[in-house]
Amino acid sequence: MKKKTIILLFLLVIIALSATIYFLSNNEETTEQEESAEKQLVDDFEEIHKVKVYANEKLSFQKEDNEWHVEETDRQADNEKMNLFIESMKEMTGEEAEVETKDVNLDFPNVTVAFTNEEEEIQRVAIGQLDTQQERYYVEHKEKETVYLVDRTVIETIPLQKEALFNNQILSMSSESVEEIQINNGTEEILVNKTSPFSEEESLAHISGWYMHKPYNGIYSIAYSKMEAIVLGIDQLEQSETIMDEGNYGFTDSDFSIAFSDGDISETLIIGNPAANNHYYAKLGGTEEVYTIPTELLDAYSYQAFDMIDHFVEILALEAVSGLVIETPDEDMSFTMEHEQLEDDEVATTVYKNENELGINAFREVYKEWIALSVDEEVKEDIQKSDADITIRYMLEDTTKEIQFIPVSDSQYAVRRGNNQPDFLIAKEKVNQLIQKFQGL
């Protein structure tokens, strides 16, 4: 019995080893097949000394002392962009595709790249259309008379204009260094910066960290989504084309400018007339160089002031409020909040209305609706009335904030914060409904 058991175990080991060897051999063969499916498009790239791109304009690149240079320009190419393009062409591989060139836009291609070596031997690759998955381009090697499918990220490093290879950043400062932005859009002068007049308690809900100081009487927090687009847009402000011809590009009568400051220096981007292909003419104040900039890069700076700010009447975290007084023609209400710090940064809050304890969940629901209350539109003319129907006072640790709702029509209140002239209007119905909910607590 022992002998049979030993023989059986030996056979099982032999079978397992055979299966392992077969799997490894088959896996290596599959890997080799996968690797062999990708072919190098440009042969002997190290011998290439000239590259030409035929696209929107003809671009020529020359290799000198192992460094690549853009020909017929005095500008220094961005090394990172140049190296990315050259390395992509050097490493360009593709999978052979059995297609007719006319079926994939290769009979009359819009983009062709020619590679020339020291012996003046040329290899040309033409770029066709994307495949159905929108992931690879059909690319024909003209001399090999072969079509390949090449990853689109490689093909899209090919510059179609000289400007694509230069450092086209307009501003010398970055999104991280800018501290203040002033926008003059022809109808408003908008000033935003990081200077806050609010205490830490008041600023808890001001997510963007930026505030609008003009054109309103008060200072308002800017909506996070709008400010994010403005700040990120600073690094995206790049020129598309330098204009060499002299002409009237609309700068003298311009009604659109954006001034950026980092605290030490200030640069003003002046926007002129519309240019072709959804661009505008632009230049920096104090300079003569004119260039074009895509219209879409200016979108974030084209909002009106009211569309940029948070519209909340007053958004204060409950945990920052120690008292709330609401005065109305029908009833005055006084709410007191006691906060107890618990573990894990949690806070337990107890609320009293006119010294009677309230259910915290019911109060929180009404308070959430209250801080979500938003204004409807701007005040278009000075408000002469000063008597408020409703006054709200928030007691914080170091200060008291007051908001008054002044009737200006049968349907609207003007909202006055502190002693400022009112900036906004709000529907009476929205305010009165919430006051009723506080009265019902």
C-alpha positions in Angstrom: 0.0 0.0 0.0 2.8 2.4 0.8 4.5 1.7 -2.5 1.3 2.5 -4.4 0.9 5.7 -2.5 4.5 6.8 -3.2 4.0 6.0 -7.0 0.7 8.0 -7.0 2.3 11.0 -5.3 5.2 10.9 -7.8 2.8 10.9 -10.7 0.9 13.8 -9.3 4.1 15.8 -8.9 5.1 15.0 -12.5 1.7 16.1 -13.8 1.9 19.4 -11.8 5.4 20.2 -13.1 4.3 19.5 -16.6 1.3 21.8 -16.2 3.5 24.5 -14.8 6.0 24.2 -17.6 3.2 24.3 -20.2 1.6 27.4 -18.6 4.9 29.3 -18.4 5.9 28.3 -21.9 2.4 29.3 -23.2 2.5 32.5 -21.2 5.9 33.4 -22.6 4.7 32.7 -26.1 1.6 34.9 -25.6 3.7 37.7 -24.2 6.0 37.4 -27.2 3.0 37.6 -29.5 1.6 40.6 -27.7 5.0 42.3 -27.9 5.5 41.5 -31.5 2.1 43.0 -32.3 3.5 46.4 -31.6 6.0 47.5 -34.3 8.4 50.4 -34.2 7.3 53.0 -36.8 10.5 55.0 -37.2 13.6 52.9 -37.8 17.1 54.0 -36.4 15.8 57.1 -34.8 19.2 57.9 -33.3 20.4 58.6 -36.8 17.6 61.1 -37.5 18.9 64.7 -37.5 15.9 66.5 -39.0 12.1 66.3 -38.4 9.5 68.2 -40.4 5.8 68.5 -39.5 3.4 69.4 -42.4 0.2 70.6 -40.8 -1.5 74.0 -40.3 2.0 75.4 -41.0 5.3 73.7 -41.8 7.5 73.2 -38.8 11.2 72.1 -39.0 13.4 70.8 -36.2 17.1 70.3 -36.4 19.4 68.2 -34.2 22.7 69.9 -33.3 25.1 68.6 -30.7 22.5 66.1 -29.5 20.0 68.9 -28.9 16.8 69.7 -30.9 16.0 73.2 -32.0 13.0 74.8 -33.8 14.2 76.3 -37.1 13.3 79.7 -38.4 12.5 81.3 -35.1 14.3 83.4 -32.5 12.3 82.1 -29.6 13.5 79.4 -27.3 11.3 76.3 -27.3 10.0 74.9 -24.1 12.4 72.0 -23.3 9.7 69.9 -21.7 7.4 70.2 -24.7 10.2 69.6 -27.2 11.5 66.6 -25.4 8.0 65.1 -25.0 7.5 65.4 -28.8 10.9 64.0 -29.8 10.7 61.1 -27.3 7.1 60.2 -28.4 8.3 60.0 -32.0 11.3 58.0 -31.0 9.3 55.5 -29.0 6.3 55.5 -31.4 4.9 51.9 -31.9 1.8 50.6 -33.4 -0.2 47.6 -34.3 -0.6 46.8 -38.0 -4.1 47.4 -39.4 -5.6 45.9 -42.5 -7.5 48.9 -43.9 -7.8 50.9 -47.1 -6.1 54.3 -46.7 -9.0 56.1 -48.2 -11.3 54.7 -45.6 -9.4 56.2 -42.7 -8.5 59.6 -44.1 -5.0 58.6 -45.2 -5.4 59.3 -48.9 -5.1 63.0 -48.3 -3.8 63.4 -44.7 -3.9 66.7 -42.9 -0.8 65.9 -40.9 2.5 64.3 -42.1 5.8 64.0 -40.2 9.0 63.5 -42.1 12.2 62.1 -40.5 15.5 62.6 -42.3 18.9 61.0 -41.4 22.4 62.1 -42.2 22.3 60.3 -45.6 19.2 62.3 -46.4 17.0 59.1 -46.3 13.4 60.0 -45.4 10.8 58.2 -43.5 7.3 59.7 -43.6 4.3 58.9 -41.3 0.9 60.3 -42.2 -1.9 60.7 -39.5 -5.4 59.6 -40.4 -8.5 59.4 -38.3 -9.2 58.0 -34.8 -10.5 54.4 -34.5 -14.0 53.7 -33.4 -13.0 53.5 -29.7 -11.4 57.0 -30.0 -8.2 55.7 -28.5 -5.8 55.2 -31.4 -5.0 56.9 -34.7 -4.6 55.2 -38.0 -1.0 56.1 -39.1 0.6 55.1 -42.4 4.3 54.7 -42.8 4.6 55.8 -46.4 7.9 54.1 -47.2 6.8 50.8 -45.7 3.3 51.2 -47.2 1.9 49.9 -43.9 -0.9 51.3 -41.8 -0.7 51.1 -38.0 -2.9 51.9 -35.0 -1.0 54.2 -32.7 -2.0 55.4 -29.2 -3.6 58.9 -29.5 -1.5 60.3 -26.6 1.6 59.7 -28.7 0.1 61.3 -31.8 -1.2 64.3 -29.9 2.3 65.4 -28.9 2.8 66.4 -32.6 2.8 70.2 -32.7 0.6 71.7 -35.4 2.0 75.3 -34.9 5.2 76.7 -33.6 3.4 78.3 -30.7 2.6 74.8 -29.3 6.3 74.3 -28.5 7.0 77.6 -26.8 6.4 78.7 -23.3 3.2 80.7 -24.0 2.4 81.6 -20.4 1.1 85.2 -20.4 1.6 86.1 -16.7 4.9 85.9 -14.8 3.0 84.9 -11.6 1.0 81.7 -10.9 -2.2 80.6 -9.3 -0.4 80.0 -6.1 1.1 83.4 -5.8 -1.8 85.7 -6.9 -3.4 87.5 -4.0 -5.7 90.0 -5.7 -7.6 90.2 -9.0 -9.4 93.3 -10.4 -11.7 92.8 -13.3 -13.1 95.7 -15.4 -15.7 94.3 -17.7 -17.1 97.6 -19.1 -20.1 97.6 -16.7 -18.6 96.7 -13.4 -15.3 97.0 -11.6 -14.9 93.9 -9.6 -12.2 93.6 -6.9 -11.5 90.2 -5.2 -8.8 89.2 -2.8 -8.0 87.1 0.2 -8.4 89.8 2.8 -11.3 88.9 5.1 -13.1 91.3 7.4 -14.7 88.3 9.2 -13.7 86.5 12.3 -12.6 82.9 12.2 -16.1 81.8 13.4 -17.8 83.8 10.7 -15.4 82.4 8.0 -16.0 78.7 8.8 -18.5 78.4 5.9 -16.6 80.6 3.4 -15.1 77.7 1.5 -13.3 79.6 -1.3 -11.3 81.9 1.1 -11.7 84.8 -1.4 -13.8 87.9 -0.9 -15.4 90.5 -3.2 -14.7 94.0 -2.0 -16.2 95.8 -5.1 -18.7 96.8 -6.5 -20.9 96.3 -3.4 -21.3 98.3 -0.2 -20.6 95.1 1.8 -17.9 92.4 1.4 -19.1 89.0 0.3 -17.6 85.5 0.1 -17.1 84.3 -3.5 -18.7 81.0 -4.5 -16.1 78.1 -4.4 -16.9 76.9 -8.0 -16.5 80.3 -9.5 -13.3 81.1 -7.6 -11.8 77.8 -8.4 -12.3 78.5 -12.2 -10.8 81.9 -11.8 -7.7 80.8 -9.9 -7.0 77.7 -12.0 -7.5 79.8 -15.1 -4.4 81.9 -14.2 -2.1 79.0 -15.1 -4.1 78.4 -18.3 -3.7 81.9 -19.6 -1.6 81.1 -22.6 -1.2 82.9 -26.0 -2.1 81.1 -29.1 -0.3 83.2 -31.6 2.0 86.2 -31.6 0.8 89.0 -34.0 3.7 90.5 -36.0 1.6 93.0 -38.1 0.9 96.5 -36.9 -2.7 97.5 -36.6 -5.6 98.6 -34.5 -6.6 95.7 -32.3 -9.0 97.5 -30.0 -6.8 98.2 -27.0 -7.3 102.0 -27.0 -11.0 101.7 -26.5 -10.9 98.4 -24.6 -13.6 97.9 -21.9 -12.2 94.5 -20.7 -9.1 94.2 -18.6 -7.9 91.9 -15.8 -5.3 93.0 -13.3 -3.4 90.4 -11.2 -1.3 91.1 -8.2 0.9 88.9 -5.9 1.5 91.7 -3.4 4.8 92.7 -5.0 4.1 93.0 -8.7 0.9 93.7 -10.8 0.2 92.7 -14.4 -2.8 93.8 -16.4 -4.1 91.7 -19.2 -5.9 94.0 -21.7 -8.4 92.4 -24.0 -9.0 94.0 -27.5 -11.2 93.1 -30.4 -12.4 89.6 -31.3 -10.0 87.6 -33.5 -10.6 84.7 -35.8 -11.4 81.2 -34.7 -12.9 82.1 -31.3 -10.0 84.2 -30.1 -9.4 87.7 -28.8 -6.5 90.0 -29.3 -4.7 90.7 -26.0 -1.6 92.2 -24.6 -0.1 93.1 -21.2 -0.3 96.7 -20.1 3.0 98.5 -20.6 4.1 96.2 -23.4 3.7 96.4 -27.2 3.6 92.6 -28.0 0.2 91.6 -29.3 -1.1 88.0 -29.4 -4.3 86.1 -29.6 -5.9 84.2 -26.7 -8.7 81.6 -26.9 -12.1 83.0 -25.9 -12.8 80.1 -23.5 -9.8 81.1 -21.3 -11.6 84.4 -20.6 -14.9 82.8 -19.6 -14.1 82.5 -15.9 -13.3 86.3 -15.8 -16.5 87.3 -17.7 -19.1 86.7 -14.9 -21.0 89.6 -13.4 -20.4 90.3 -9.8 -23.8 88.9 -8.6 -23.0 85.5 -10.4 -19.7 85.2 -8.6 -20.7 85.5 -4.9 -22.4 83.2 -2.4 -26.0 84.4 -2.3 -26.7 83.3 1.3 -28.2 86.0 3.5 -25.9 84.9 6.3 -24.3 81.4 6.6 -23.0 80.7 10.1 -22.3 77.3 11.6 -24.7 76.7 14.6 -21.7 75.7 16.7 -20.3 79.3 16.3 -23.5 81.0 17.5 -24.2 81.5 21.2 -27.4 83.5 20.7 -30.0 84.4 18.2 -32.6 87.2 18.5 -35.4 87.6 16.0 -37.5 90.7 16.2 -40.8 90.9 14.2 -44.0 93.0 14.3 -45.8 90.0 15.9 -43.3 88.5 18.3 -39.7 88.8 19.5 -37.9 85.5 20.0 -34.7 84.9 21.8 -32.7 81.7 21.3 -29.7 80.7 23.5 -27.2 78.0 22.5 -24.9 76.1 24.9 -22.1 74.1 23.2 -20.2 71.2 24.9 -17.0 69.9 23.3 -17.0 66.1 23.1 -14.4 63.6 21.9 -13.5 63.3 18.2 -14.1 67.0 17.7 -17.9 66.6 18.1 -20.0 69.3 19.7 -23.2 68.7 21.7 -25.5 71.7 21.4 -28.5 72.6 23.7 -30.9 75.3 22.5 -33.3 77.4 24.6 -36.1 79.5 23.3 -37.1 82.2 25.8 -35.3 80.1 28.4 -37.3 76.9 27.5 -35.2 74.0 26.2 -36.0 72.9 22.6 -35.6 69.6 20.8 -32.2 70.1 19.1 -33.2 68.1 15.9 -36.3 70.2 15.3 -34.3 73.4 15.8 -31.5 72.2 13.5 -33.9 71.6 10.7 -35.3 75.1 10.8 -31.8 76.6 11.3 -30.5 74.7 8.2 -33.3 76.2 6.1 -32.5 79.6 7.5 -28.8 79.6 6.7 -29.7 78.3 3.2 -31.9 81.4 2.6 -30.5 83.3 -0.4 -31.1 86.7 -1.9 -32.7 87.0 -5.3 -31.3 90.0 -7.1 -29.2 93.2 -6.8 -30.5 96.5 -5.6 -30.6 98.8 -8.6 -31.1 102.1 -6.7 -30.4 103.5 -3.2 -32.9 102.4 -0.6 -34.2 105.4 1.2 -36.2 103.5 3.8 -34.5 102.5 7.0 -37.3 101.0 9.2 -37.0 97.2 9.2 -39.9 94.8 9.5 -37.6 92.0 10.7 -34.3 92.2 12.5 -32.0 89.2 13.2 -29.1 89.4 15.6 -26.4 86.7 15.9 -24.3 86.6 19.1 -20.9 85.1 18.4 -17.9 84.7 20.8 -16.4 88.2 20.1 -19.0 90.1 18.1 -22.7 90.6 17.2 -24.0 90.5 13.7 -27.2 92.2 12.7 -29.3 91.8 9.5 -32.4 93.8 8.8 -35.1 93.1 6.3 -36.5 96.4 5.0 -39.8 96.4 3.1 -39.4 98.0 -0.3 -42.6 96.6 -2.0 -45.5 94.3 -1.4 -43.3 91.4 -2.4 -39.7 92.2 -1.5 -37.4 93.1 1.4 -34.1 94.9 1.0 -31.4 93.1 3.0 -29.1 95.3 5.1 -26.1 93.9 6.8 -24.8 96.0 9.7 -24.8 99.7 8.7 -24.2 99.2 5.0 -26.5 100.4 2.3 -28.5 97.3 1.2 -27.0 95.5 -1.8 -29.7 92.8 -2.4 -33.4 92.1 -2.5 -35.2 89.0 -1.3 -38.8 87.7 -1.6 -40.9 88.5 1.5 -42.6 85.1 1.2 -39.4 83.2 1.7 -38.4 85.1 4.8 -41.8 85.2 6.4 -42.3 81.4 6.0 -39.1 80.7 7.8 -40.0 83.2 10.6 -43.2 81.3 11.1 -41.2 78.1 11.5 -39.1 79.7 14.2 -42.3 80.9 15.9 -43.6 77.3 15.8 -40.7 75.8 17.7 
